[in-house]
């Protein structure tokens, strides 16, 4: 559990910051922080093997969330100016 404690902590921080962005009406940043936070939480679940029957699905889900967060970051860089 100690190994993935950092994964959960970073995930919760990103999710809480995404709520702040939601209330500031920055919806692109909200979605980026939300997907990044969920990716960290899913990676923590994978490392702790909390759902061993869903390992393959969780790996695919984590990669999709990471790619979505990366694309949203690139979109933010492109449109911010």
N, C-alpha and C positions, 0 to 999 in steps of 0.2 A: 504494500500500500504506500510506503514512503516514496517509492520511486515515481509513482504517478501522482503523488500529492501535488506536485508542481503543475502537472497538466490540468488538474481540476482547478487549482488556484488561478492560473492564467485564464482558463476558460470562463470562470465566474467573473473575473475582472473585465474581460472583453464583453461578456454578456451584459454586465451592469453598465459599461460604457455605451453599449449599443442602445440601452434604454434611455440614457441621457441624450444621445443623438436623435432618438425618436421624438423626444419631447422638444428638442430644438428644431424639429422639422427638417433635419438633414437625412433624408431617407436613403440616399445612396450610401452614405457613411454608416447609417444604421444597419443596412443589409450586409455591408462588408464586415463590420464588427460582429454581427450576429453569426454569419457563416464561419468566421474565424474562431469565435468562441465555441460554437458547436463542434467544430473540427477538433479543438483541444479536448473537449469533454469526451468525444467519441474515442479519441486516441487514448485517453485515460482508461476508458472502459475496456478497450482492447488490451492494454498492458496489464490490467488487473484480472483479465479473463473472467469478468463478471457474467458475461453471456457467451459461454463457450459454443453453443449451438449456432450462434449467429456470427461467427468470426469472419467468414467470407463476406457476408453482407455488410458488416461494420467496416471492414477494410475498404470495400468499394465506396461506401458512404463517406468515409473519411477522405478518400481521394477526391471525390466529387466536391465535397465542401472546401477542401484546400484549393482546388482549381477554381471554384467559384469565387473564393475570397481573392485569389490572385487576379482573376479577370476584373473583379470589381475595383481592386486597387489600381490596375492599369487604366480602367475607365475613369477613375477619379483623377489620376494624374493627367489624363488627356483632356478632361472637361474643366478642371480647376484652373482658373487663370483669370 
